[in-house]
Amino acid sequence: MNNRNACIVLNMLSGIGYAKYKALVTEFGEPARIFEASKSELTAVKGISDTIADKILSYKELVDLDNELLLAERGGVQIITLADKEYPDELRNIYDPPLCLYVRGKLPSFTRNAVAIVGSRKMSMYGERMTKAFAQDAVNQGFIVVSGLAFGVDYVAHKAVVDADGITVAVLGGGLMQIHPREHIPLAREIIQKGGAVISEFPMDFPVSRTSFPRRNRIVSALSSAVIVIEAGLDSGALITANIALEQGKEVFAVPGNADNPQAKGCHKLIRESAANLAEDFSQVAEVLDGGLFHAAEFAENPFENYEAESCFSEDEQIIVDLLKNGDKTMDDLALESNMESGALLGILMKLEMKFVVLKNPDRSYRLR
């Protein structure tokens, strides 16, 4: 078995996520060698129970690798694994990267030109109008739009992009043979025909569930420079995406709605708590992101030399930069050493990430680029 197939098999075995994958690869050196280990060697790895070890040892009885590869080939699906060089860095560097990425269509290059548009499945006419406007303006300004192909805001955002001849990426909550809702299969085809992609971390025939939908949200935010929330209730999945985006150091924007609309309460909460920028149109999103691109150019030649130029940073930003010169630090480390509140500190770290100065590590610590 090669490393690529080993990743696919591990992804098909229930109970093995990135944490266990990382522990196993750390112990055995590469994915393929995991399947050469004995039960005692497997259970000696932290987090690997007898049950997990038994699944690995008897994987041929539990999953059909040949059939999975055949289904992917017949469906025109490319499987990109953590063992592949083509695996997107935007996903590789998050806390919990998917072991595999199933791609139908063309996966674009995610630099700084992708935004996620998410929101309620039960949007109002106002929400529909704002979603179309934001999506169309995003295309006009050269942005890729990422969303989840669900009812409501997701559908309208994808549809507005393809109608404007733009590129959009749909992240599914199930396998590519289980597009949900089924009514959106024609739109999925349009997305692919217009040069975009429909993607999933789940095996080809994996069914959607209450737990699989929230998992795709971290991929939506990871592939995007910013997340735009348009109409979201207080218990909306869009708020989960927004919170994950904040954890990933991404910009979050919320579109204000009518005060008496329950679907606007989530957006208003984000704005009220300063977790999101208020966005009335896409130009306000582009202005913030273009600012990040401008600062990135300043540091491109010799970033470490520019760290010494205190005029590049606010006073608080300079404090964090100076602390990170001593090595990687967690949020708790930085809060303790800077004597800053966590909310303010998170905002500073987000700005430094936008300036391409700070990078968030997979273990959620921070370092200078």
Contacts in CASP RR format, 6 or more apart in sequence:
PFRMAT RR
TARGET T0000
AUTHOR 0000-0000-0000
METHOD contacts of the structure
MODEL  1
MNNRNACIVLNMLSGIGYAKYKALVTEFGEPARIFEASKSELTAVKGISD
TIADKILSYKELVDLDNELLLAERGGVQIITLADKEYPDELRNIYDPPLC
LYVRGKLPSFTRNAVAIVGSRKMSMYGERMTKAFAQDAVNQGFIVVSGLA
FGVDYVAHKAVVDADGITVAVLGGGLMQIHPREHIPLAREIIQKGGAVIS
EFPMDFPVSRTSFPRRNRIVSALSSAVIVIEAGLDSGALITANIALEQGK
EVFAVPGNADNPQAKGCHKLIRESAANLAEDFSQVAEVLDGGLFHAAEFA
ENPFENYEAESCFSEDEQIIVDLLKNGDKTMDDLALESNMESGALLGILM
KLEMKFVVLKNPDRSYRLR
1 9 0 8 1.000
1 32 0 8 1.000
1 35 0 8 1.000
2 32 0 8 1.000
3 30 0 8 1.000
3 31 0 8 1.000
3 32 0 8 1.000
3 81 0 8 1.000
3 83 0 8 1.000
4 79 0 8 1.000
4 81 0 8 1.000
4 83 0 8 1.000
4 84 0 8 1.000
5 32 0 8 1.000
5 65 0 8 1.000
5 69 0 8 1.000
6 30 0 8 1.000
6 31 0 8 1.000
6 32 0 8 1.000
6 34 0 8 1.000
6 35 0 8 1.000
6 83 0 8 1.000
7 21 0 8 1.000
7 31 0 8 1.000
7 81 0 8 1.000
7 82 0 8 1.000
7 83 0 8 1.000
7 99 0 8 1.000
7 100 0 8 1.000
8 65 0 8 1.000
8 68 0 8 1.000
8 69 0 8 1.000
8 79 0 8 1.000
8 81 0 8 1.000
8 99 0 8 1.000
8 100 0 8 1.000
9 35 0 8 1.000
9 59 0 8 1.000
9 63 0 8 1.000
9 65 0 8 1.000
10 16 0 8 1.000
10 17 0 8 1.000
10 21 0 8 1.000
10 24 0 8 1.000
10 31 0 8 1.000
10 34 0 8 1.000
10 56 0 8 1.000
10 99 0 8 1.000
11 81 0 8 1.000
11 98 0 8 1.000
11 99 0 8 1.000
11 100 0 8 1.000
11 201 0 8 1.000
11 203 0 8 1.000
12 62 0 8 1.000
12 63 0 8 1.000
12 65 0 8 1.000
12 68 0 8 1.000
12 203 0 8 1.000
13 55 0 8 1.000
13 56 0 8 1.000
13 59 0 8 1.000
13 62 0 8 1.000
13 63 0 8 1.000
14 55 0 8 1.000
15 52 0 8 1.000
15 55 0 8 1.000
16 52 0 8 1.000
16 55 0 8 1.000
16 56 0 8 1.000
16 99 0 8 1.000
17 96 0 8 1.000
17 99 0 8 1.000
18 96 0 8 1.000
18 97 0 8 1.000
18 98 0 8 1.000
18 99 0 8 1.000
19 47 0 8 1.000
19 96 0 8 1.000
20 47 0 8 1.000
20 48 0 8 1.000
20 52 0 8 1.000
21 31 0 8 1.000
21 82 0 8 1.000
21 99 0 8 1.000
23 45 0 8 1.000
23 46 0 8 1.000
23 47 0 8 1.000
23 48 0 8 1.000
24 31 0 8 1.000
24 34 0 8 1.000
24 42 0 8 1.000
24 45 0 8 1.000
24 48 0 8 1.000
25 31 0 8 1.000
25 34 0 8 1.000
27 41 0 8 1.000
27 44 0 8 1.000
27 45 0 8 1.000
28 34 0 8 1.000
28 36 0 8 1.000
28 37 0 8 1.000
28 41 0 8 1.000
30 83 0 8 1.000
31 82 0 8 1.000
31 83 0 8 1.000
34 42 0 8 1.000
34 56 0 8 1.000
35 56 0 8 1.000
35 59 0 8 1.000
37 56 0 8 1.000
39 50 0 8 1.000
39 53 0 8 1.000
39 54 0 8 1.000
39 57 0 8 1.000
42 48 0 8 1.000
42 52 0 8 1.000
42 53 0 8 1.000
42 56 0 8 1.000
42 57 0 8 1.000
43 49 0 8 1.000
43 50 0 8 1.000
43 53 0 8 1.000
55 62 0 8 1.000
68 203 0 8 1.000
68 204 0 8 1.000
69 79 0 8 1.000
71 77 0 8 1.000
71 177 0 8 1.000
71 204 0 8 1.000
71 205 0 8 1.000
72 78 0 8 1.000
72 79 0 8 1.000
72 102 0 8 1.000
72 204 0 8 1.000
75 104 0 8 1.000
75 176 0 8 1.000
76 104 0 8 1.000
76 105 0 8 1.000
77 102 0 8 1.000
77 103 0 8 1.000
77 104 0 8 1.000
77 176 0 8 1.000
77 204 0 8 1.000
78 102 0 8 1.000
78 103 0 8 1.000
78 104 0 8 1.000
78 105 0 8 1.000
78 107 0 8 1.000
79 100 0 8 1.000
79 101 0 8 1.000
79 102 0 8 1.000
79 103 0 8 1.000
80 86 0 8 1.000
80 87 0 8 1.000
80 88 0 8 1.000
80 100 0 8 1.000
80 101 0 8 1.000
80 103 0 8 1.000
80 107 0 8 1.000
81 87 0 8 1.000
81 99 0 8 1.000
81 100 0 8 1.000
81 101 0 8 1.000
82 92 0 8 1.000
82 97 0 8 1.000
82 99 0 8 1.000
82 100 0 8 1.000
87 101 0 8 1.000
88 101 0 8 1.000
88 107 0 8 1.000
88 110 0 8 1.000
88 223 0 8 1.000
90 110 0 8 1.000
90 222 0 8 1.000
90 223 0 8 1.000
91 97 0 8 1.000
91 98 0 8 1.000
91 101 0 8 1.000
91 219 0 8 1.000
91 222 0 8 1.000
91 223 0 8 1.000
92 362 0 8 1.000
93 359 0 8 1.000
93 360 0 8 1.000
93 361 0 8 1.000
93 362 0 8 1.000
94 218 0 8 1.000
94 222 0 8 1.000
94 248 0 8 1.000
94 362 0 8 1.000
95 218 0 8 1.000
95 247 0 8 1.000
95 248 0 8 1.000
95 362 0 8 1.000
95 363 0 8 1.000
95 364 0 8 1.000
96 218 0 8 1.000
97 362 0 8 1.000
98 201 0 8 1.000
98 219 0 8 1.000
99 201 0 8 1.000
100 201 0 8 1.000
100 203 0 8 1.000
101 107 0 8 1.000
101 199 0 8 1.000
101 200 0 8 1.000
101 201 0 8 1.000
102 175 0 8 1.000
102 176 0 8 1.000
102 199 0 8 1.000
102 200 0 8 1.000
102 201 0 8 1.000
102 202 0 8 1.000
102 203 0 8 1.000
102 204 0 8 1.000
103 197 0 8 1.000
103 198 0 8 1.000
103 199 0 8 1.000
104 176 0 8 1.000
104 188 0 8 1.000
104 192 0 8 1.000
104 197 0 8 1.000
104 198 0 8 1.000
104 199 0 8 1.000
105 192 0 8 1.000
105 195 0 8 1.000
105 196 0 8 1.000
105 197 0 8 1.000
105 198 0 8 1.000
106 192 0 8 1.000
106 195 0 8 1.000
106 196 0 8 1.000
106 197 0 8 1.000
107 169 0 8 1.000
107 197 0 8 1.000
107 199 0 8 1.000
108 114 0 8 1.000
108 144 0 8 1.000
108 167 0 8 1.000
108 169 0 8 1.000
108 196 0 8 1.000
108 197 0 8 1.000
110 144 0 8 1.000
110 223 0 8 1.000
110 224 0 8 1.000
112 225 0 8 1.000
112 289 0 8 1.000
112 292 0 8 1.000
112 293 0 8 1.000
112 296 0 8 1.000
113 142 0 8 1.000
113 143 0 8 1.000
113 144 0 8 1.000
113 225 0 8 1.000
114 143 0 8 1.000
114 144 0 8 1.000
114 145 0 8 1.000
114 146 0 8 1.000
114 169 0 8 1.000
114 223 0 8 1.000
114 224 0 8 1.000
114 225 0 8 1.000
115 138 0 8 1.000
115 143 0 8 1.000
115 144 0 8 1.000
115 145 0 8 1.000
115 146 0 8 1.000
115 224 0 8 1.000
115 225 0 8 1.000
115 226 0 8 1.000
115 227 0 8 1.000
115 228 0 8 1.000
115 285 0 8 1.000
115 289 0 8 1.000
116 145 0 8 1.000
116 146 0 8 1.000
116 147 0 8 1.000
116 220 0 8 1.000
116 221 0 8 1.000
116 223 0 8 1.000
116 224 0 8 1.000
116 226 0 8 1.000
116 227 0 8 1.000
116 228 0 8 1.000
116 241 0 8 1.000
116 245 0 8 1.000
117 131 0 8 1.000
117 134 0 8 1.000
117 135 0 8 1.000
117 138 0 8 1.000
117 145 0 8 1.000
117 146 0 8 1.000
117 147 0 8 1.000
117 153 0 8 1.000
117 154 0 8 1.000
117 157 0 8 1.000
117 228 0 8 1.000
117 230 0 8 1.000
118 147 0 8 1.000
118 148 0 8 1.000
118 153 0 8 1.000
118 154 0 8 1.000
118 217 0 8 1.000
118 220 0 8 1.000
118 227 0 8 1.000
118 228 0 8 1.000
118 229 0 8 1.000
118 230 0 8 1.000
118 232 0 8 1.000
118 237 0 8 1.000
118 238 0 8 1.000
118 241 0 8 1.000
118 242 0 8 1.000
119 152 0 8 1.000
119 153 0 8 1.000
119 154 0 8 1.000
119 229 0 8 1.000
119 230 0 8 1.000
119 231 0 8 1.000
119 232 0 8 1.000
119 236 0 8 1.000
119 237 0 8 1.000
119 238 0 8 1.000
120 127 0 8 1.000
120 152 0 8 1.000
120 153 0 8 1.000
120 230 0 8 1.000
120 231 0 8 1.000
120 232 0 8 1.000
120 233 0 8 1.000
120 236 0 8 1.000
120 238 0 8 1.000
120 263 0 8 1.000
121 150 0 8 1.000
121 151 0 8 1.000
121 152 0 8 1.000
121 153 0 8 1.000
121 154 0 8 1.000
122 151 0 8 1.000
122 152 0 8 1.000
122 263 0 8 1.000
123 131 0 8 1.000
123 152 0 8 1.000
123 153 0 8 1.000
123 156 0 8 1.000
123 230 0 8 1.000
123 231 0 8 1.000
123 263 0 8 1.000
124 231 0 8 1.000
124 258 0 8 1.000
124 261 0 8 1.000
124 263 0 8 1.000
126 231 0 8 1.000
126 257 0 8 1.000
126 258 0 8 1.000
126 261 0 8 1.000
127 153 0 8 1.000
127 230 0 8 1.000
127 231 0 8 1.000
127 255 0 8 1.000
127 257 0 8 1.000
127 263 0 8 1.000
128 152 0 8 1.000
128 156 0 8 1.000
130 230 0 8 1.000
130 231 0 8 1.000
130 255 0 8 1.000
131 152 0 8 1.000
131 153 0 8 1.000
131 156 0 8 1.000
131 157 0 8 1.000
131 160 0 8 1.000
131 230 0 8 1.000
132 156 0 8 1.000
132 160 0 8 1.000
133 281 0 8 1.000
133 282 0 8 1.000
134 157 0 8 1.000
134 228 0 8 1.000
134 230 0 8 1.000
134 255 0 8 1.000
134 279 0 8 1.000
134 281 0 8 1.000
134 282 0 8 1.000
134 285 0 8 1.000
135 145 0 8 1.000
135 156 0 8 1.000
135 157 0 8 1.000
135 158 0 8 1.000
135 160 0 8 1.000
135 161 0 8 1.000
135 164 0 8 1.000
136 160 0 8 1.000
136 161 0 8 1.000
136 163 0 8 1.000
136 164 0 8 1.000
137 281 0 8 1.000
137 282 0 8 1.000
137 283 0 8 1.000
138 145 0 8 1.000
138 161 0 8 1.000
138 282 0 8 1.000
138 285 0 8 1.000
139 145 0 8 1.000
139 160 0 8 1.000
139 161 0 8 1.000
139 164 0 8 1.000
139 165 0 8 1.000
139 166 0 8 1.000
139 167 0 8 1.000
140 164 0 8 1.000
141 282 0 8 1.000
141 286 0 8 1.000
143 286 0 8 1.000
144 166 0 8 1.000
144 167 0 8 1.000
144 168 0 8 1.000
144 169 0 8 1.000
145 157 0 8 1.000
145 158 0 8 1.000
145 161 0 8 1.000
145 166 0 8 1.000
145 167 0 8 1.000
145 168 0 8 1.000
145 169 0 8 1.000
146 168 0 8 1.000
146 169 0 8 1.000
146 170 0 8 1.000
146 171 0 8 1.000
146 220 0 8 1.000
146 223 0 8 1.000
146 224 0 8 1.000
147 153 0 8 1.000
147 154 0 8 1.000
147 157 0 8 1.000
147 158 0 8 1.000
147 168 0 8 1.000
147 169 0 8 1.000
147 170 0 8 1.000
147 171 0 8 1.000
147 220 0 8 1.000
148 154 0 8 1.000
148 158 0 8 1.000
148 170 0 8 1.000
148 171 0 8 1.000
148 172 0 8 1.000
148 173 0 8 1.000
148 216 0 8 1.000
148 220 0 8 1.000
149 155 0 8 1.000
149 158 0 8 1.000
149 170 0 8 1.000
149 171 0 8 1.000
149 172 0 8 1.000
149 179 0 8 1.000
149 184 0 8 1.000
149 187 0 8 1.000
149 188 0 8 1.000
149 198 0 8 1.000
150 181 0 8 1.000
150 213 0 8 1.000
151 181 0 8 1.000
153 230 0 8 1.000
153 231 0 8 1.000
153 238 0 8 1.000
154 170 0 8 1.000
155 184 0 8 1.000
155 187 0 8 1.000
157 168 0 8 1.000
158 168 0 8 1.000
158 170 0 8 1.000
158 187 0 8 1.000
158 191 0 8 1.000
159 187 0 8 1.000
159 190 0 8 1.000
161 167 0 8 1.000
161 168 0 8 1.000
161 194 0 8 1.000
162 168 0 8 1.000
162 187 0 8 1.000
162 190 0 8 1.000
162 191 0 8 1.000
162 194 0 8 1.000
165 194 0 8 1.000
166 194 0 8 1.000
167 194 0 8 1.000
167 195 0 8 1.000
167 196 0 8 1.000
168 191 0 8 1.000
168 194 0 8 1.000
168 196 0 8 1.000
169 191 0 8 1.000
169 196 0 8 1.000
169 197 0 8 1.000
169 198 0 8 1.000
169 199 0 8 1.000
169 223 0 8 1.000
170 188 0 8 1.000
170 191 0 8 1.000
170 197 0 8 1.000
170 198 0 8 1.000
170 199 0 8 1.000
171 199 0 8 1.000
171 200 0 8 1.000
171 216 0 8 1.000
171 219 0 8 1.000
171 220 0 8 1.000
171 223 0 8 1.000
172 178 0 8 1.000
172 179 0 8 1.000
172 180 0 8 1.000
172 198 0 8 1.000
172 199 0 8 1.000
172 200 0 8 1.000
172 202 0 8 1.000
172 208 0 8 1.000
172 216 0 8 1.000
173 180 0 8 1.000
173 200 0 8 1.000
173 202 0 8 1.000
173 208 0 8 1.000
173 212 0 8 1.000
173 213 0 8 1.000
173 215 0 8 1.000
173 216 0 8 1.000
174 180 0 8 1.000
174 200 0 8 1.000
174 202 0 8 1.000
174 206 0 8 1.000
174 207 0 8 1.000
174 208 0 8 1.000
174 212 0 8 1.000
174 216 0 8 1.000
175 200 0 8 1.000
175 202 0 8 1.000
175 203 0 8 1.000
175 204 0 8 1.000
175 205 0 8 1.000
175 206 0 8 1.000
175 207 0 8 1.000
175 208 0 8 1.000
176 198 0 8 1.000
176 200 0 8 1.000
176 204 0 8 1.000
177 204 0 8 1.000
177 205 0 8 1.000
178 202 0 8 1.000
178 205 0 8 1.000
178 206 0 8 1.000
178 207 0 8 1.000
178 208 0 8 1.000
179 185 0 8 1.000
179 188 0 8 1.000
179 198 0 8 1.000
180 208 0 8 1.000
188 198 0 8 1.000
191 197 0 8 1.000
191 198 0 8 1.000
192 198 0 8 1.000
199 219 0 8 1.000
200 206 0 8 1.000
200 216 0 8 1.000
201 215 0 8 1.000
201 216 0 8 1.000
201 219 0 8 1.000
202 212 0 8 1.000
206 212 0 8 1.000
213 237 0 8 1.000
214 237 0 8 1.000
214 240 0 8 1.000
217 237 0 8 1.000
217 240 0 8 1.000
217 241 0 8 1.000
217 244 0 8 1.000
218 244 0 8 1.000
218 248 0 8 1.000
220 227 0 8 1.000
220 241 0 8 1.000
221 227 0 8 1.000
221 241 0 8 1.000
221 242 0 8 1.000
221 244 0 8 1.000
221 245 0 8 1.000
221 248 0 8 1.000
221 250 0 8 1.000
222 248 0 8 1.000
224 245 0 8 1.000
224 250 0 8 1.000
225 250 0 8 1.000
225 251 0 8 1.000
225 289 0 8 1.000
226 245 0 8 1.000
226 250 0 8 1.000
226 251 0 8 1.000
226 252 0 8 1.000
226 253 0 8 1.000
226 285 0 8 1.000
226 288 0 8 1.000
226 289 0 8 1.000
227 241 0 8 1.000
227 242 0 8 1.000
227 245 0 8 1.000
227 250 0 8 1.000
227 251 0 8 1.000
227 252 0 8 1.000
227 253 0 8 1.000
228 253 0 8 1.000
228 254 0 8 1.000
228 255 0 8 1.000
228 279 0 8 1.000
228 285 0 8 1.000
229 238 0 8 1.000
229 239 0 8 1.000
229 241 0 8 1.000
229 242 0 8 1.000
229 252 0 8 1.000
229 253 0 8 1.000
229 254 0 8 1.000
229 255 0 8 1.000
229 266 0 8 1.000
229 267 0 8 1.000
229 270 0 8 1.000
229 276 0 8 1.000
230 255 0 8 1.000
230 267 0 8 1.000
231 255 0 8 1.000
231 257 0 8 1.000
231 261 0 8 1.000
231 263 0 8 1.000
231 264 0 8 1.000
231 267 0 8 1.000
232 238 0 8 1.000
232 239 0 8 1.000
232 242 0 8 1.000
232 254 0 8 1.000
232 263 0 8 1.000
232 264 0 8 1.000
232 265 0 8 1.000
232 266 0 8 1.000
232 267 0 8 1.000
233 239 0 8 1.000
233 262 0 8 1.000
233 263 0 8 1.000
233 264 0 8 1.000
233 265 0 8 1.000
233 266 0 8 1.000
234 262 0 8 1.000
234 265 0 8 1.000
234 266 0 8 1.000
234 269 0 8 1.000
236 263 0 8 1.000
236 266 0 8 1.000
238 266 0 8 1.000
239 266 0 8 1.000
239 269 0 8 1.000
239 270 0 8 1.000
242 252 0 8 1.000
242 254 0 8 1.000
242 270 0 8 1.000
242 275 0 8 1.000
242 276 0 8 1.000
243 275 0 8 1.000
245 251 0 8 1.000
245 252 0 8 1.000
246 252 0 8 1.000
246 275 0 8 1.000
246 346 0 8 1.000
246 350 0 8 1.000
247 364 0 8 1.000
248 360 0 8 1.000
249 346 0 8 1.000
249 349 0 8 1.000
249 350 0 8 1.000
249 353 0 8 1.000
249 360 0 8 1.000
250 350 0 8 1.000
251 277 0 8 1.000
251 285 0 8 1.000
251 288 0 8 1.000
251 289 0 8 1.000
251 350 0 8 1.000
251 354 0 8 1.000
252 270 0 8 1.000
252 275 0 8 1.000
252 276 0 8 1.000
252 277 0 8 1.000
253 276 0 8 1.000
253 277 0 8 1.000
253 278 0 8 1.000
253 279 0 8 1.000
253 284 0 8 1.000
253 285 0 8 1.000
253 288 0 8 1.000
254 266 0 8 1.000
254 267 0 8 1.000
254 268 0 8 1.000
254 270 0 8 1.000
254 271 0 8 1.000
254 276 0 8 1.000
254 277 0 8 1.000
254 278 0 8 1.000
254 279 0 8 1.000
255 267 0 8 1.000
255 279 0 8 1.000
255 280 0 8 1.000
256 264 0 8 1.000
256 267 0 8 1.000
256 268 0 8 1.000
256 271 0 8 1.000
256 278 0 8 1.000
256 280 0 8 1.000
257 264 0 8 1.000
257 267 0 8 1.000
257 268 0 8 1.000
258 264 0 8 1.000
259 268 0 8 1.000
267 276 0 8 1.000
269 275 0 8 1.000
270 276 0 8 1.000
271 277 0 8 1.000
271 278 0 8 1.000
277 284 0 8 1.000
277 285 0 8 1.000
277 288 0 8 1.000
278 284 0 8 1.000
279 285 0 8 1.000
288 354 0 8 1.000
289 354 0 8 1.000
291 354 0 8 1.000
292 354 0 8 1.000
292 355 0 8 1.000
292 356 0 8 1.000
295 312 0 8 1.000
295 354 0 8 1.000
295 355 0 8 1.000
295 356 0 8 1.000
295 357 0 8 1.000
296 355 0 8 1.000
296 356 0 8 1.000
298 306 0 8 1.000
298 312 0 8 1.000
298 355 0 8 1.000
299 306 0 8 1.000
299 355 0 8 1.000
299 356 0 8 1.000
299 357 0 8 1.000
299 369 0 8 1.000
300 356 0 8 1.000
303 356 0 8 1.000
303 357 0 8 1.000
303 368 0 8 1.000
303 369 0 8 1.000
304 368 0 8 1.000
306 312 0 8 1.000
307 321 0 8 1.000
307 325 0 8 1.000
307 357 0 8 1.000
307 368 0 8 1.000
310 318 0 8 1.000
312 355 0 8 1.000
313 321 0 8 1.000
313 352 0 8 1.000
314 348 0 8 1.000
316 338 0 8 1.000
316 340 0 8 1.000
316 344 0 8 1.000
316 348 0 8 1.000
317 348 0 8 1.000
317 351 0 8 1.000
317 352 0 8 1.000
319 338 0 8 1.000
319 340 0 8 1.000
320 334 0 8 1.000
320 338 0 8 1.000
320 345 0 8 1.000
320 348 0 8 1.000
320 349 0 8 1.000
320 352 0 8 1.000
320 358 0 8 1.000
321 352 0 8 1.000
321 357 0 8 1.000
321 358 0 8 1.000
321 368 0 8 1.000
323 329 0 8 1.000
323 333 0 8 1.000
323 334 0 8 1.000
323 337 0 8 1.000
323 338 0 8 1.000
324 334 0 8 1.000
324 358 0 8 1.000
324 366 0 8 1.000
324 367 0 8 1.000
324 368 0 8 1.000
325 368 0 8 1.000
327 367 0 8 1.000
327 368 0 8 1.000
328 361 0 8 1.000
328 365 0 8 1.000
328 366 0 8 1.000
328 367 0 8 1.000
329 337 0 8 1.000
329 365 0 8 1.000
329 366 0 8 1.000
329 367 0 8 1.000
330 364 0 8 1.000
330 365 0 8 1.000
330 366 0 8 1.000
331 342 0 8 1.000
331 345 0 8 1.000
331 346 0 8 1.000
331 349 0 8 1.000
331 364 0 8 1.000
331 366 0 8 1.000
333 365 0 8 1.000
334 340 0 8 1.000
334 345 0 8 1.000
334 349 0 8 1.000
334 366 0 8 1.000
335 341 0 8 1.000
335 342 0 8 1.000
335 345 0 8 1.000
338 345 0 8 1.000
340 348 0 8 1.000
349 358 0 8 1.000
349 360 0 8 1.000
349 366 0 8 1.000
352 358 0 8 1.000
353 359 0 8 1.000
353 360 0 8 1.000
356 369 0 8 1.000
357 368 0 8 1.000
357 369 0 8 1.000
358 366 0 8 1.000
358 367 0 8 1.000
358 368 0 8 1.000
358 369 0 8 1.000
359 366 0 8 1.000
359 367 0 8 1.000
359 368 0 8 1.000
359 369 0 8 1.000
360 366 0 8 1.000
361 367 0 8 1.000
END
